[in-house]
Every structure is written in structure tokens, then in C-alpha cells.
Amino acid sequence: MVTVNEIKQHADKIYATVLAARRHIHQHPELSFKETETSKYIANLLDGMGIAYTSGHVKTGIIALIKGKNPEKKVVMLRADMDALPITQQSTKEYASKNAGVMHACGHDVHSASAIGAASILNALKDGFEGTVKIIFQPGEEVLPGGASLMIKEGVLKNPDVNLAIAQHVHPSMEVGKVGFRTGMYMASTDEIYLTITGTGGHAAMPGDYNNPLLIASEVLLELKKKFPNDGKSEIPTVLAFGKIEGAGATNVIPEKVDIQGTFRTMDEKWRAEAHELITKIILEVCNKNKAKADLKIVRGYPFLVNDKNVTENCRQAAIEYLGKENVEELPLRMTAEDFAYFTHELPCCFYRLGTGNKAKGIVSGVHTATFDIDEEALRIGSGLMAWLALQQLKTV
């Protein structure tokens, strides 16, 4: 039987490799579905470890298999995403991005490096457990339709059939050394809203000649605000927010049309569909009343993410064994989204958070910022804990 101490010893032994992997991937970030060199780098590491894998899934994805004794008994999947963001990094670190305008600002470099470490640990201990661990390195988490959905369509959960899946995500607001879990609903679905309101343009000094789409757009947003107040009092957590409104006019030029973009997020599929209808109804009513045209597109994004009770509680207890009860926290609901949600609608899953912040060292920047970084001690925990969680899940019936 593999023990916590054995895992930690292997995590210490592989730490230098994991650290180097994180820094290399961080230095050479690639955008969603373009992770060609990242995929080659990971494949070379797996080759060096003697771990069997297949590549080319959704073009850049990798699926590695680590088989213990009686490999058909149970299959646990560990997932790591690989893509970066279109952000220009602000850093003087030696491992700062070398690709202009691209940065690992969401920690996917950490996720991939941790999974590499977990793979090494599990491969070294494969004679000490029963079952199979399937480790996937997934492209395109950051953009629709999400690499998870595409890998599922390609059959990632088959051959061998996966019983459950686990993934971790960096959490800069949590101190390094800690992790967080939440059972049940955890993260929201995410939909993109694209709206064009067309009125009649003209000279601003001649109001009888135009139908100002800016005013109509303002009325639309105010009416939507009444139905979706974003005050946290809704029975079902819901956010409707608009981050872009653009009318290409001037001080004395009324534009013909206004473009608006926003996001809708919630945690209930029935309400999600109903809300889409309500949003459409309000927009059309306001535009029709004002004799304007509305072109609306609501793009369905990722579903809500739900953590399976049994799998998550098992992972929580395993984390307590690995890190101590004082280092395992309860997570609040989040209205952010994550394409691992697709897996949670296919099979029992656990998506947890890895503390990567360190206030004493000034490592406090959030994800999706130009100054994001981690306390790299988190890599030791990330790789060891992933391996330990997989082993504990293989033991359950």
C-alpha cells in the first residue's frame, strides 16, 4: 500500500523536473488550440519517463495511461489544461514569457507541470496500486467551445472507460500550502451576448431626423437591470453584465447602430433557458416600441460545474491526510466558468483549488492579470497531492 510519506518523497525527488517544466511552459506560452510546442515538450518528458501516451487529440491534446496491477479494475482521470491568454506579461523574472502578447496568466502552466509530476510519481509506484490513471493534457480551456467538450466528442472518456475525473486550479487568493474543496454546485455556466441595435443616424442638431440607438440601448440595459439586478438575492445565483457598448458617432453625429456585448451566468439549466427567452423578450419589446431593429445572438458557453458529493468528500479527506486539516478549506460559490464543467456532466468529478499565493513575498496578483505569478512551492504540493488523490480514488469501490 502506498503511503503519504512515499508520495511526498517522490514529490521531493521530482520537484526540480516539475519546476523546470513549469518555467519552460511559462516562458513559451501558446494560445488556445495552438499549443503545438507545449504538446511536443510534454510528450518528450513523458517519453523520458517511459510513460505510454497518445497525442494529436483535438490536434494538440495528449492522453497518458499509467497502469497498475489489475488495470481494468477502475480508471481515474486527471486533467491538466495547457493554453495561455492574450496578455502582455509584466515581469522581470527569468522565466517570463518570450512570446509577445501571450502569457500563462491563469496557471495552466502550473496545472500541466503538476500533472507531469503526478505522472512521474504514479509511474514509479505503479506496482503498488490497482487500476489505471488516465492523465490528459487538454488544449483550449479558455475559448469556446472548450477543449474539454471536443475531447469528450473524440472519446477521451473511453478506451479505457473512465470512472471519475479530478482537476485542480491555481488559487492566488489562497496561501501556498492550502487547498480548497466544495461539494455540489461550484462554478457557473457562461453565455456570451452579442446585440446590435439599429436606429436612424443623423446630425445631432436635428432630432427630428434621427432615431438615436444610443438612447434605445440605454433603455434596453436599464430594463434588463430591473429583471437581473445582480444583487445576490436571487434564489438561483445569476449574473447578467455588459462590458462593451460601442456607437461610432461623434459630438454632433448620431450613429446608425450600437453594438453591445455581455455575459450571462447562472447555476441552473432550466433557468438558463428561461433567462435566454426573457432577455430576448425584453430586448425586442424595447426595440419594437422605439421602432428600432435588434439583432441578438446568445452564444451558449460552458455549463455549470458541479462536484460529485462522494468523489469530492473522498478527495477532501485524502487532502486532510496529505496536508493536515488546517490546510484544507471550504470554497465559496464562484460565478466564473471553467470548461472542466463538461466532464462533471458526464461522470462523477472533483474540481479543487490549489493555493499559490504568498502575501509575505508579494505574490498576490489574481489570474488573468499581467502580473500574475505563483509561489513555486505550490508545484511540490500540486504534483504530490494529485497523485495521492488518484490513488485514494482507485481504492474506493
BELWO-V655016 format. One record per backbone hydrogen bond with DSSP energy under -0.5 kcal/mol. NH is the residue of the N-H (numbers start at 1). CO is the residue of the C=O. E is the energy in kcal/mol with one decimal. If there is no record, write none. Layout:
nh:co:e
NH:CO:E
NH:CO:E
This chain:
nh:co:e
2:128:-0.6
7:3:-2.0
8:4:-2.7
9:5:-2.4
10:6:-2.2
11:7:-2.6
12:8:-2.2
13:9:-2.1
14:10:-2.3
15:11:-0.7
17:14:-0.5
18:14:-2.3
19:15:-3.1
20:16:-2.2
21:17:-2.2
22:18:-2.6
23:19:-2.3
24:20:-2.4
25:21:-2.6
26:22:-2.5
27:23:-2.2
28:24:-1.4
29:26:-0.6
32:84:-0.5
34:31:-2.2
36:34:-1.5
39:35:-2.4
40:36:-2.0
41:37:-2.4
42:38:-2.4
43:39:-2.5
44:40:-2.2
45:41:-1.8
46:42:-2.4
47:43:-2.5
48:44:-2.1
49:45:-1.3
50:46:-0.7
50:47:-1.1
51:46:-2.4
52:65:-0.6
54:63:-2.3
56:61:-0.8
57:61:-1.9
59:56:-1.6
60:58:-1.8
61:57:-3.1
62:137:-1.9
63:54:-2.7
64:135:-3.2
65:52:-2.2
66:133:-2.4
67:65:-0.6
68:66:-0.5
68:131:-3.2
69:126:-0.6
69:129:-2.5
73:70:-2.0
76:132:-2.4
77:164:-2.6
78:134:-2.7
79:166:-2.1
80:136:-2.5
82:138:-2.1
84:30:-2.6
85:103:-3.0
87:85:-2.1
89:87:-0.7
90:370:-3.0
91:89:-0.7
96:93:-1.7
98:27:-3.0
100:98:-0.8
102:99:-2.1
103:85:-2.5
105:103:-1.8
111:107:-2.1
112:108:-2.4
113:109:-2.3
114:110:-2.6
115:111:-2.1
116:112:-2.1
117:113:-2.3
118:114:-2.7
119:115:-2.5
120:116:-2.1
121:117:-2.3
122:118:-2.8
123:119:-2.4
124:120:-1.9
125:121:-1.2
126:123:-0.8
128:125:-2.7
129:126:-0.8
131:69:-2.3
132:74:-2.7
133:66:-2.5
134:76:-2.7
134:132:-0.6
135:64:-2.7
135:133:-0.6
136:78:-2.9
136:134:-0.5
137:62:-2.6
138:80:-3.3
138:136:-0.7
146:143:-1.7
147:140:-2.2
150:146:-1.4
151:147:-2.6
152:148:-2.2
153:149:-1.9
154:150:-1.6
155:151:-0.5
155:152:-1.3
156:151:-2.4
158:155:-2.0
162:157:-2.2
163:75:-2.6
164:75:-1.1
165:348:-1.9
166:77:-2.5
167:350:-2.2
168:79:-0.6
169:352:-1.4
171:354:-2.0
174:171:-1.9
176:357:-2.8
177:355:-0.6
178:175:-1.7
179:327:-2.4
180:353:-2.0
181:329:-2.3
184:307:-2.4
186:305:-2.5
187:305:-1.3
188:334:-0.7
188:336:-1.5
189:266:-3.1
190:302:-2.2
191:264:-2.4
192:299:-2.4
193:262:-2.7
194:297:-2.8
195:260:-2.8
196:295:-2.4
197:258:-2.5
198:196:-0.6
198:293:-2.8
199:197:-0.5
199:256:-3.1
200:211:-2.0
202:254:-1.7
204:252:-2.1
206:203:-2.3
209:206:-2.5
210:207:-0.8
211:200:-1.9
213:255:-0.6
216:212:-1.5
217:213:-2.6
218:214:-2.0
219:215:-2.1
220:216:-2.5
221:217:-2.4
222:218:-2.1
223:219:-2.5
224:220:-2.4
225:221:-1.9
226:222:-1.4
227:223:-1.2
228:224:-2.3
237:235:-0.5
239:265:-2.7
241:263:-2.4
243:261:-1.3
244:261:-1.6
246:259:-2.9
249:247:-2.7
250:253:-1.9
253:250:-1.0
254:202:-3.0
255:253:-0.6
258:197:-2.2
259:246:-2.7
260:195:-3.1
261:244:-2.5
262:193:-2.1
263:241:-3.1
264:191:-2.2
265:239:-2.9
267:237:-0.7
272:268:-2.2
273:269:-1.9
274:270:-2.1
275:271:-3.1
276:272:-1.8
277:273:-1.6
278:274:-2.2
279:275:-3.0
280:276:-2.1
281:277:-2.5
282:278:-2.5
283:279:-2.2
284:280:-2.5
285:281:-2.5
286:282:-2.3
287:283:-2.3
288:284:-2.9
289:285:-2.2
290:286:-1.5
291:288:-1.5
292:287:-3.1
293:198:-2.6
295:196:-2.7
295:293:-0.5
296:294:-0.6
297:194:-2.7
299:192:-3.1
299:297:-0.6
300:298:-0.7
301:190:-0.8
305:187:-2.4
306:304:-0.5
307:184:-3.0
308:306:-0.5
308:349:-1.9
312:308:-2.5
313:309:-2.6
314:310:-2.1
315:311:-2.3
316:312:-2.8
317:313:-2.3
318:314:-2.1
319:315:-2.5
320:316:-2.1
321:317:-2.0
322:318:-1.8
323:319:-3.3
324:319:-0.5
324:320:-2.1
327:324:-1.8
328:325:-1.6
329:179:-3.0
329:327:-0.5
331:181:-2.5
334:186:-2.7
341:338:-1.8
342:339:-1.6
343:340:-0.9
344:340:-1.4
345:341:-0.9
345:342:-0.8
346:343:-1.8
347:343:-1.9
348:163:-0.6
350:165:-1.7
352:167:-2.3
352:350:-0.5
353:180:-2.4
354:169:-2.9
355:178:-2.8
355:353:-0.6
356:171:-1.5
356:174:-0.8
357:171:-0.7
357:174:-2.5
358:363:-2.4
361:358:-0.8
362:359:-1.1
363:358:-2.5
364:362:-1.3
368:105:-2.9
369:366:-0.8
372:369:-1.2
375:356:-2.5
376:374:-0.8
378:375:-2.4
379:376:-1.4
380:377:-0.9
381:377:-1.2
382:378:-3.4
383:379:-2.3
384:380:-1.8
385:381:-3.1
386:382:-1.6
387:383:-1.7
388:384:-2.3
389:385:-3.0
390:386:-2.1
391:387:-2.2
392:388:-2.3
393:389:-2.2
394:390:-1.9
395:391:-1.0
396:392:-0.6
396:393:-0.7
